[in-house]
């Protein structure tokens, strides 16, 4: 999973949450799911295994917030975004349910 953003990104010490700030607006992204999953910040460019078209945009000023998983397959993961609205972050990750339970 990844997303592109022009916001500044600050990762928590454990890598399980990321604070995004742009202008005077902040939100926190929080991982639910595999305990080994961690957020990372990467350059906003195609992955090494992705095609690289000649007219690919340079994505200047953008960052890529990614989720790194050392092992994949048969997993359930969620990313919860919570606006901070000038208040301290008090949110908790959501409990994940199988799609069949929705």
SVG drawing of the C-alpha trace seen along z (x, -y; Angstrom):
<svg xmlns="http://www.w3.org/2000/svg" viewBox="-22 -27 37 43">
<polyline fill="none" stroke="black" stroke-width="0.4" points="0.0,0.0 1.2,-3.5 -0.1,-7.0 1.4,-10.2 1.2,-13.4 2.7,-16.9 2.4,-17.0 5.3,-16.8 5.4,-13.3 6.7,-12.4 6.8,-8.7 6.3,-7.5 9.2,-5.7 7.6,-2.3 6.6,-3.1 2.9,-2.2 1.6,-5.8 2.5,-8.8 1.5,-12.4 0.9,-14.3 1.0,-18.1 0.3,-20.6 -0.2,-24.3 -2.0,-24.5 -3.8,-21.1 -2.6,-17.8 -3.9,-14.3 -2.6,-11.0 -2.5,-7.8 -2.5,-4.6 -2.0,-1.0 -4.3,1.8 -3.3,5.3 -0.1,7.3 2.0,6.4 5.2,6.3 3.8,3.8 5.5,0.4 5.1,-3.0 8.0,-4.2 8.6,-7.4 10.1,-6.9 10.7,-9.1 7.7,-9.6 8.9,-7.6 8.0,-4.2 9.0,-1.1 12.2,0.6 10.0,3.3 7.5,0.9 7.5,-0.4 9.1,-3.7 7.4,-5.5 9.3,-8.3 6.6,-10.9 6.4,-9.9 5.7,-12.9 8.6,-13.9 6.3,-14.3 8.4,-17.2 7.4,-18.2 5.6,-14.9 6.4,-12.1 5.3,-8.5 3.9,-7.1 4.2,-3.3 3.5,-0.3 6.4,2.2 5.6,5.8 8.4,8.3 6.1,11.1 2.9,10.9 0.0,13.2 -3.3,13.8 -3.3,10.7 -5.8,8.1 -4.6,4.5 -6.2,1.2 -5.0,-2.4 -7.1,-4.8 -6.8,-8.6 -7.8,-10.9 -7.9,-14.7 -6.1,-16.3 -7.9,-19.6 -5.4,-21.1 -6.1,-18.5 -3.6,-15.8 -3.9,-12.5 -6.1,-10.3 -7.3,-7.8 -7.0,-4.1 -6.6,-1.7 -9.8,-0.1 -10.4,3.6 -10.4,5.3 -13.2,7.6 -13.2,10.0 -15.2,8.7 -17.7,11.5 -18.6,9.9 -19.4,6.5"/>
</svg>
